[in-house]
């Protein structure tokens, strides 16, 4: 099974004001981590579907990931951090 694209997470982070650079970086890191978890599960003898579910379960729900990333104000776009300057 192919790794998830995290499209909903990407949109949620962009809507939340996270700078596009950090969004791309987070999605890349999550995709790589997912691939590593899935590979480890496959090496342990799990089927493809089981490995996919295992990797997704270990990563957690996209809502939880989004909340954790949005909690870091330093990742927000400068216009969101300093709105008076942006206007």
DAPE-V868159 format. One record per residue. N is the residue number from 1. RES is the residue in one small letter. SS is DSSP state (2 for helix, 1 for strand, 0 for the rest). PSI is psi in radians with two decimals (none if undefined). Layout:
# DAPE-V868159
n=N res=RES ss=SS psi=PSI
n=N res=RES ss=SS psi=PSI
This chain:
# DAPE-V868159
n=1 res=x ss=0 psi=2.35
n=2 res=x ss=0 psi=2.72
n=3 res=x ss=0 psi=2.60
n=4 res=x ss=0 psi=2.65
n=5 res=x ss=0 psi=-0.26
n=6 res=x ss=0 psi=0.61
n=7 res=x ss=2 psi=-0.75
n=8 res=x ss=2 psi=-0.71
n=9 res=x ss=2 psi=-0.77
n=10 res=x ss=2 psi=-0.82
n=11 res=x ss=2 psi=-0.71
n=12 res=x ss=2 psi=-0.72
n=13 res=x ss=2 psi=-0.73
n=14 res=x ss=2 psi=-0.73
n=15 res=x ss=2 psi=-0.56
n=16 res=x ss=0 psi=-0.13
n=17 res=x ss=0 psi=0.14
n=18 res=x ss=1 psi=2.39
n=19 res=x ss=0 psi=2.41
n=20 res=x ss=2 psi=-0.62
n=21 res=x ss=2 psi=-0.81
n=22 res=x ss=2 psi=-0.54
n=23 res=x ss=2 psi=-0.85
n=24 res=x ss=2 psi=-0.76
n=25 res=x ss=2 psi=-0.78
n=26 res=x ss=2 psi=-0.75
n=27 res=x ss=2 psi=-0.73
n=28 res=x ss=2 psi=-0.81
n=29 res=x ss=2 psi=-0.71
n=30 res=x ss=2 psi=-0.70
n=31 res=x ss=2 psi=-0.75
n=32 res=x ss=2 psi=-0.71
n=33 res=x ss=2 psi=-0.72
n=34 res=x ss=2 psi=-0.82
n=35 res=x ss=2 psi=-0.73
n=36 res=x ss=2 psi=-0.77
n=37 res=x ss=2 psi=-0.73
n=38 res=x ss=2 psi=-0.73
n=39 res=x ss=2 psi=-0.73
n=40 res=x ss=2 psi=-0.71
n=41 res=x ss=2 psi=-0.71
n=42 res=x ss=2 psi=-0.69
n=43 res=x ss=2 psi=-0.46
n=44 res=x ss=0 psi=-0.05
n=45 res=x ss=0 psi=0.12
n=46 res=x ss=0 psi=2.70
n=47 res=x ss=0 psi=2.98
n=48 res=x ss=2 psi=-0.77
n=49 res=x ss=2 psi=-0.72
n=50 res=x ss=2 psi=-0.72
n=51 res=x ss=2 psi=-0.68
n=52 res=x ss=2 psi=-0.85
n=53 res=x ss=2 psi=-0.67
n=54 res=x ss=2 psi=-0.84
n=55 res=x ss=2 psi=-0.73
n=56 res=x ss=2 psi=-0.67
n=57 res=x ss=2 psi=-0.69
n=58 res=x ss=2 psi=-0.62
n=59 res=x ss=2 psi=-0.65
n=60 res=x ss=0 psi=3.05
n=61 res=x ss=0 psi=2.61
n=62 res=x ss=2 psi=-0.55
n=63 res=x ss=2 psi=-0.70
n=64 res=x ss=2 psi=-0.70
n=65 res=x ss=2 psi=-0.76
n=66 res=x ss=2 psi=-0.78
n=67 res=x ss=2 psi=-0.70
n=68 res=x ss=2 psi=-0.68
n=69 res=x ss=2 psi=-0.73
n=70 res=x ss=2 psi=-0.33
n=71 res=x ss=0 psi=-0.25
n=72 res=x ss=0 psi=1.74
n=73 res=x ss=2 psi=-0.46
n=74 res=x ss=2 psi=-0.23
n=75 res=x ss=2 psi=-0.15
n=76 res=x ss=1 psi=2.64
n=77 res=x ss=0 psi=2.58
n=78 res=x ss=2 psi=-0.52
n=79 res=x ss=2 psi=-0.50
n=80 res=x ss=2 psi=-0.55
n=81 res=x ss=2 psi=-0.63
n=82 res=x ss=0 psi=1.26
n=83 res=x ss=2 psi=-0.56
n=84 res=x ss=2 psi=-0.62
n=85 res=x ss=2 psi=-0.67
n=86 res=x ss=2 psi=-0.55
n=87 res=x ss=0 psi=none
